[in-house]
Amino acid sequence: MEQNSSTLYNALWASADILRSKMDANEYKNYLLGIIFYKYLSDNMLDYAVDQLEEKADDLKQAQAIYTKAYANPELQQDLKEVLNTQFSYVIEPQYTFTQLLDDINNSTFQLETLAQGFRNIEQAHETFANLFQDIDLYSRKLGASPQKQNETISAVMKKLAEVDLDGYVGDILGDAYEYMISEFASESGKKAGEFYTPHGVAKLMTKIVMHGKQKQKGFSIYDPTMGSGSLMLNIKKESHEPGTVLYFGQEINTSTYNLARMNLMLHQVPIANQYLSNADTLSDDWPTDEPTNFDGVLMNPPYSAHWSAVKGFLDDARFAPYGVLAPKSRADFAFLLHGFYHLKSKGTMAIVLPHGVLFRGSSEEKIRRTLLENGHIYAVIGLPANIFYNTGIPTTIIVLRKDYNQRDVLFIDAQELFEKARTKNVLTDEHVETIFKAYVERKTIDKFSYLASFTEIEANDFNLNIPRYVDTFETEPEIPLTDLSTAMMQTQQEVKTSENELIAMLDELTGTTPEAKKELADFKAALQGVGNGKH
């Protein structure tokens, strides 16, 4: 039976409802994404096993029966293990498949330890899966005060997620499920989510920019040194005409988020051989330092104005040495930018999201900006609408950098008014993305929207890249004829007079209960009448 995205979203939302009252989104998303990932691994393996056995199954229950029977045959079991290990780098034994665990739940024989063992078996199957489920504490007291309550909670979640049919889903179920959960988590937990999720519209725009002219390239290498969940760089698949050959390089400091990225790449069916991920501090631990070290595209949405050490030793670091100064300790924005730019190939393109301050702040940041501009490395500056990110309401900017650009002009695009309201956030729609991208590609001045500034102009502005200095969006107020203005003034005066008369009439109905009150009321009426008669 075919399923659409609303069916999927309903199942995910219902499963989230079970946990929402027990823990915050930052915690329950680990359970939901981890369990649905385990279901994906299990269902995928079952389907493949049945296919290899040259059998036919109408649903997962039938596939489970075929797999269980074959696995019980010692000769078939050995062959199956070899085939499955070659294809997936793991084997889930019949008693640990998601389908069998669901059957146990329905028969009231399910034990949490069985699921826990299934997790451990996956983690131990291959180094790619090591510690993948470490954030899922099946015995947390938040799930219930007793083992029985914990069992009941996880059982309820699994029953809801069982409604998601991987085979019958119309569309990209893996990407839809993951991105829906990430975005909903981001909506509920605010700042924390913004650290690892870039909204769809922004991600699409950045990806189109980085892939421009290279859609047909085989083996395109993408690098995100602040990858979060990996969602930003995964957009490359949607733009590439050779998606199966894309190589993904990413680094993330937060271990839980790093694990999300690993799941995300596998959920999007990125071959293990095409994944190169690292769990470390990008600024302190430059990576990669072995071949390859430079990439066709760099995409970044780093934490804004983060603190970093900025110790003097970094002045000898190849990433920062050419600029003679370091980004301030309290604002690592340019440290992230220079790190990503260092790892960009000579003919590559980089797109990074940062707060507007990087465009005009002085001191060391001004010197870095000036050096980049003098060398012709800043290709475009795109101003985004406010309130489109989950972790901040401030407007942000996409800075596009290239190493091979022979000119020193810079294209400025002011897209701050391109958005639609969606609940509490602003959204960059596909239509908005196309409008901005078209202006980026055409690289010309469009009234009140874009401006191609020469290096001479930028130099005259003391290398200040604040967008309003280049894109004039000022709208003059329409002229109002004096006769219209006079009529409006007279009408207003009449309305004021009418209101005063009504107020005086109401005051006439009032009486003071003491001599003092009577005098105060009389004085007030006299003063009001005096104003009405033009006396001051």
C-alpha positions in Angstrom: 0.0 0.0 0.0 1.3 3.4 -1.0 2.1 5.9 1.8 2.5 9.7 1.5 4.5 12.1 3.6 1.5 13.0 5.8 1.2 9.3 6.8 4.9 9.3 7.7 4.7 12.6 9.6 1.7 11.4 11.6 3.5 8.3 12.7 6.5 10.2 13.7 4.5 12.9 15.5 2.5 10.2 17.3 5.6 8.5 18.5 7.0 11.8 19.7 3.8 12.4 21.6 4.6 9.3 23.7 7.9 10.8 24.9 7.1 14.5 24.8 5.7 14.5 28.3 8.6 12.5 29.7 11.6 14.5 28.3 12.5 17.4 26.2 13.0 17.3 22.4 16.8 17.2 22.7 16.5 13.8 24.4 13.5 12.2 22.7 14.8 12.8 19.2 17.6 10.4 20.0 15.1 7.6 20.7 12.9 8.3 17.7 15.7 8.7 15.1 17.7 5.8 16.6 14.8 3.4 16.5 13.6 4.4 13.1 17.2 4.0 11.9 17.3 0.5 13.4 14.0 -0.3 11.6 15.5 0.9 8.4 18.6 -1.3 8.8 16.3 -4.3 9.7 13.7 -3.8 6.9 16.4 -3.2 4.3 18.2 -6.4 5.3 15.0 -8.5 5.3 14.0 -7.4 1.8 17.5 -8.0 0.5 17.7 -11.5 2.2 14.4 -12.6 0.6 15.5 -11.4 -2.8 18.8 -13.3 -2.4 16.8 -16.4 -1.4 14.8 -15.9 -4.6 11.6 -15.9 -2.6 8.6 -13.5 -2.7 7.1 -11.8 0.3 4.1 -9.5 0.2 5.0 -7.8 3.5 7.6 -7.7 6.2 5.9 -10.5 8.2 6.2 -12.9 5.3 9.8 -11.7 4.7 10.5 -12.4 8.4 9.1 -16.0 8.1 11.2 -16.7 5.0 14.4 -15.3 6.6 13.8 -17.2 9.9 13.4 -20.5 8.1 16.4 -20.0 5.9 18.6 -18.9 8.9 17.7 -22.1 10.7 19.3 -24.1 8.0 23.1 -24.2 8.8 24.2 -24.2 5.2 21.9 -21.4 4.1 22.8 -19.4 7.2 26.5 -19.3 6.3 25.7 -18.2 2.8 23.3 -15.6 4.0 25.7 -14.1 6.5 28.4 -13.8 3.8 26.0 -12.1 1.3 24.5 -9.8 3.9 27.9 -8.8 5.4 29.2 -8.0 1.9 26.2 -5.9 1.1 25.5 -4.1 4.5 28.6 -4.8 6.7 26.1 -6.2 9.3 23.8 -9.1 9.9 20.7 -8.9 12.1 19.8 -12.3 13.4 16.1 -13.3 13.1 15.3 -12.8 16.8 16.6 -9.2 16.7 14.9 -7.8 13.6 12.5 -4.9 14.1 9.7 -7.1 12.6 10.3 -9.9 15.2 10.5 -7.4 18.1 7.2 -5.9 17.0 5.7 -9.4 17.0 7.1 -9.9 20.5 5.4 -6.6 21.6 2.1 -7.7 20.2 2.4 -11.1 22.0 3.5 -9.3 25.2 6.8 -11.2 25.2 9.0 -8.2 24.3 12.0 -7.5 26.5 14.1 -4.3 26.3 17.3 -6.3 26.6 16.5 -7.9 23.2 16.5 -4.5 21.5 19.6 -3.5 23.5 21.4 -6.5 22.2 20.3 -5.8 18.7 21.8 -2.3 19.0 25.1 -3.8 20.4 25.3 -6.4 17.6 25.0 -3.6 15.0 27.6 -1.5 16.7 30.1 -4.4 16.9 29.5 -5.5 13.3 31.7 -2.9 11.7 33.7 0.1 12.7 31.3 2.3 10.7 28.6 1.5 13.3 30.7 1.8 16.5 28.8 3.6 19.3 26.0 4.5 16.9 23.3 4.0 19.5 25.1 5.2 22.5 22.6 8.1 23.1 19.7 5.7 23.4 19.4 4.8 27.1 16.7 2.1 27.1 16.8 1.9 30.9 16.4 5.6 31.6 14.1 6.4 34.5 12.6 9.1 32.3 11.0 6.3 30.3 9.4 5.0 33.4 10.0 4.4 37.1 10.2 0.7 36.7 11.6 -1.8 34.1 8.0 -2.6 33.2 7.1 1.0 32.5 10.3 1.5 30.5 9.3 -1.6 28.5 5.8 -0.2 27.9 7.1 3.2 26.7 9.6 1.8 24.2 7.0 -0.8 23.0 4.5 2.0 22.4 7.0 4.0 20.4 8.0 1.0 18.3 4.3 0.3 17.5 3.8 3.8 16.2 7.0 3.7 14.1 5.9 0.3 12.7 3.2 2.1 10.8 6.0 3.6 8.5 6.2 1.3 5.5 9.5 1.7 3.8 8.5 -0.3 0.7 5.1 1.3 0.2 6.2 4.9 0.7 5.9 7.3 -2.2 9.0 9.5 -2.3 12.2 9.7 -0.3 11.1 8.2 2.9 14.5 8.2 4.5 15.2 11.8 3.8 11.7 12.9 4.6 11.6 11.1 7.9 15.0 12.4 9.0 14.5 16.0 7.9 11.0 16.1 9.4 12.3 14.9 12.8 15.2 17.2 12.8 13.1 20.2 11.9 10.5 19.4 14.5 13.1 18.9 17.1 14.6 22.3 16.0 11.2 24.0 16.3 10.7 22.7 19.9 14.1 23.1 21.3 15.2 26.4 19.7 18.9 27.2 20.0 20.2 23.7 20.4 18.7 22.5 17.2 20.1 25.4 15.1 23.5 24.0 15.9 23.0 21.1 13.6 20.3 21.9 11.2 20.1 24.4 8.3 16.6 25.1 7.0 15.7 23.6 3.6 15.6 26.8 1.6 19.0 28.1 2.8 20.6 24.7 2.3 19.2 24.4 -1.2 20.4 27.9 -2.2 23.9 27.2 -0.8 24.1 23.9 -2.6 23.0 25.3 -6.0 25.7 27.9 -5.6 28.5 25.4 -4.8 27.4 23.0 -7.5 26.9 25.6 -10.2 28.5 24.4 -13.4 29.6 21.1 -11.8 26.4 19.1 -11.7 27.8 16.5 -14.2 31.1 16.1 -12.4 31.8 12.5 -11.2 33.4 12.1 -7.8 32.5 15.6 -6.6 33.9 16.1 -3.1 32.0 18.1 -0.6 33.3 19.3 2.8 31.5 20.6 5.9 33.8 21.1 8.9 30.8 22.0 11.1 28.5 19.4 9.7 26.0 19.0 12.5 23.6 16.3 11.3 25.1 16.3 7.8 21.9 17.6 6.3 23.5 20.6 4.6 26.1 18.6 2.6 23.6 15.9 1.8 21.8 18.4 -0.4 24.6 17.8 -2.9 22.9 14.6 -3.9 19.8 16.5 -5.1 21.8 18.8 -7.4 24.4 16.3 -8.7 23.8 14.3 -11.9 26.2 11.7 -10.5 24.9 11.4 -6.9 26.3 7.9 -6.3 29.8 9.2 -6.8 29.7 12.2 -4.4 32.3 12.0 -1.6 31.3 13.4 1.8 33.8 14.8 4.2 32.5 16.2 7.5 33.6 17.0 11.0 31.5 17.7 14.1 32.6 18.5 17.7 29.4 17.2 19.4 29.4 13.4 19.7 25.7 13.0 19.8 25.3 15.2 16.7 28.2 13.4 15.0 26.2 10.1 15.5 23.2 11.7 13.9 25.2 12.6 10.9 26.4 9.1 10.5 22.9 7.8 10.7 21.7 10.5 8.3 24.3 9.6 5.6 23.3 5.9 5.9 19.6 6.8 5.8 20.2 8.6 2.6 22.0 5.5 1.2 25.4 7.1 0.9 27.9 4.2 0.4 30.1 3.6 3.4 33.1 4.0 1.0 32.0 7.5 0.2 31.7 8.7 3.9 34.7 10.4 5.6 33.5 11.7 9.0 35.4 12.9 12.0 34.3 13.7 15.6 36.6 16.5 16.8 37.0 20.3 17.3 37.4 21.8 13.8 39.4 24.9 14.8 41.7 23.1 17.3 42.1 19.9 15.3 42.5 20.7 11.6 41.1 17.8 9.5 41.7 16.2 7.2 45.5 16.6 7.0 46.1 13.5 4.8 45.0 13.3 1.2 42.6 14.5 0.1 42.8 17.8 2.0 41.1 20.1 -0.6 37.6 19.8 -1.9 35.4 20.8 -4.9 32.9 22.4 -2.6 32.7 23.7 1.0 29.4 24.3 2.8 29.3 25.7 6.3 26.8 26.9 8.8 29.0 27.3 11.9 27.9 28.4 15.4 27.7 32.2 15.2 30.2 34.4 17.1 31.4 31.4 19.1 34.4 31.6 21.5 37.7 30.0 20.6 41.2 30.0 22.0 42.9 32.3 19.4 46.3 31.5 20.9 49.3 33.0 19.2 50.4 29.6 17.9 47.6 29.7 15.4 49.5 32.5 13.6 51.9 29.8 12.3 48.9 27.6 11.3 48.7 27.3 7.5 45.0 28.1 7.7 45.5 31.5 9.3 49.1 32.5 8.7 48.6 34.4 5.4 46.4 36.9 7.1 48.8 38.0 9.9 46.0 38.2 12.5 43.5 35.9 14.1 39.7 36.2 14.5 38.9 37.6 18.0 38.5 35.2 20.9 34.9 36.2 21.4 34.0 35.8 17.7 35.3 32.8 15.8 33.3 33.6 12.6 36.4 34.4 10.5 38.3 31.5 12.0 35.6 29.1 10.7 35.6 30.9 7.3 39.3 30.7 6.9 39.4 27.1 7.9 36.9 26.2 5.2 38.5 28.4 2.6 41.9 26.8 3.3 40.4 23.4 2.3 38.8 24.6 -0.9 40.3 23.5 -4.2 41.6 26.2 -6.5 38.6 25.9 -8.8 36.1 25.2 -6.0 33.3 27.2 -4.5 32.6 27.8 -0.9 29.3 29.1 0.7 29.1 29.9 4.4 26.3 31.4 6.6 27.4 34.0 9.1 26.0 37.0 11.0 26.1 40.4 9.3 28.8 41.6 11.7 31.5 39.9 9.6 30.7 42.3 6.8 31.7 45.5 8.7 33.4 44.9 12.1 36.8 46.4 12.4 40.2 45.5 13.9 41.5 42.0 13.0 38.3 41.1 11.2 38.7 44.1 8.9 42.2 43.1 8.1 41.1 39.5 7.2 38.3 40.9 5.1 40.6 43.3 3.3 43.1 40.6 2.5 40.4 38.3 1.1 39.0 41.2 -1.0 42.5 42.3 -2.3 43.1 38.7 -3.4 39.7 38.6 -5.2 38.4 35.7 -3.0 35.0 37.1 -2.0 32.7 36.5 -4.9 29.3 37.3 -3.5 27.5 38.5 -0.4 23.8 37.5 0.0 21.6 39.0 2.7 19.0 36.6 4.0 15.7 37.4 5.8 15.5 37.6 9.5 14.0 34.8 11.6 14.6 31.9 9.2 17.0 29.9 11.5 15.9 28.0 14.5 18.7 29.2 16.7 18.5 32.9 16.1 16.1 35.5 14.9 18.8 37.8 13.5 19.3 38.3 9.7 22.2 36.4 8.4 24.4 36.4 5.3 25.7 33.9 2.8 29.3 34.7 1.8 30.5 33.0 -1.4 34.2 32.5 -1.8 36.4 31.4 -4.7 40.1 31.0 -5.3 40.2 31.2 -9.0 38.2 34.4 -9.6 40.4 36.8 -11.6 38.3 39.9 -10.9 37.9 41.7 -7.6 34.3 42.8 -7.9 31.7 41.5 -5.5 28.1 40.8 -6.2 25.7 42.0 -3.4 22.2 40.6 -3.2 19.6 41.9 -0.7 17.1 39.1 -0.2 15.8 40.2 3.2 12.2 40.6 1.9 12.0 37.3 0.2 10.2 35.0 2.6 6.9 33.5 3.6 5.5 33.3 7.1 5.2 29.7 8.5 4.0 29.5 12.1 6.6 31.4 14.1 9.4 31.4 11.5 10.1 32.9 8.1 10.7 30.5 5.2 12.7 30.8 2.0 10.6 29.0 -0.6 11.8 27.3 -3.7 10.6 30.2 -5.7 12.7 32.6 -3.6 15.7 30.3 -4.0 15.4 30.4 -7.8 15.1 34.2 -7.8 18.2 34.6 -5.7 20.1 32.0 -7.6 19.2 33.5 -11.0 20.6 36.9 -9.8 23.7 35.1 -8.5 24.3 33.5 -11.9 23.6 36.5 -14.0 25.8 38.6 -11.8 24.4 42.1 -12.6 22.8 45.0 -10.9 19.0 44.8 -10.4 17.3 47.8 -9.0 16.7 47.5 -5.2 17.8 43.8 -5.2 21.4 43.3 -6.4 24.5 45.4 -7.2 27.9 44.4 -8.7 30.4 46.5 -6.9 33.9 47.2 -8.3 36.9 46.8 -6.1 37.4 50.6 -6.3 34.0 51.2 -4.8 34.7 48.7 -2.0 38.0 50.2 -1.3 36.4 53.7 -1.1 34.1 52.2 1.5 37.1 51.1 3.6 36.4 47.4 2.7 33.1 47.6 4.5 30.7 45.1 2.9 27.5 46.1 4.7 24.9 45.4 2.1 22.9 48.7 2.3 26.0 50.5 1.3 25.7 48.9 -2.2 22.0 47.9 -2.6 19.7 50.8 -2.2 16.3 49.5 -1.1 14.9 52.9 0.0 11.4 53.5 -1.2 10.4 57.2 -1.5 7.1 58.1 0.1 4.4 59.1 -2.4 3.7 62.8 -2.7 0.4 64.0 -1.3 -1.2 67.0 -2.9 -1.7 70.0 -0.5 -5.4 70.1 -1.2 -5.7 66.4 0.0 -3.5 67.2 3.0 -5.7 70.2 3.9 -8.9 68.2 3.6 -7.5 65.4 5.8 -6.4 67.9 8.4 -9.8 69.6 8.5 -11.5 66.2 8.8 -9.2 65.2 11.7 -9.9 68.5 13.5 -13.7 67.9 13.1 -13.3 64.4 14.5 -11.4 65.8 17.5 -14.0 68.5 18.1 -16.8 65.9 18.1 -14.9 63.7 20.5 -14.4 66.6 22.9 -18.0 67.6 22.8 -19.0 64.0 23.6 -16.5 63.9 26.5 -17.9 67.2 27.9 -21.4 65.9 27.7 -20.4 62.8 29.7 -18.7 65.1 32.3 -21.9 67.1 32.7 -23.5 63.9 34.0 -20.9 63.7 36.8 -21.3 65.4 40.2 -18.6 65.8 42.9 -19.5 64.3 46.3 -17.2 66.8 48.2 -16.5 70.5 47.7 -12.9 69.6 46.6 -14.2 67.0 44.0 -16.7 69.5 42.6 -14.0 72.2 42.2 -11.6 69.6 40.5 -14.4 68.5 38.1 -15.3 72.1 37.2 -11.6 73.1 36.6 -11.2 70.1 34.4 -14.3 70.9 32.3 -13.1 74.5 32.0 -9.7 73.5 30.8 -11.1 71.0 28.3 -13.5 73.6 26.9 -10.6 76.1 26.7 -8.6 73.7 24.6 -11.6 73.1 22.4 -11.9 76.8 21.8 -8.3 77.2 21.0 -7.2 78.7 24.3 -3.9 77.6 25.9 
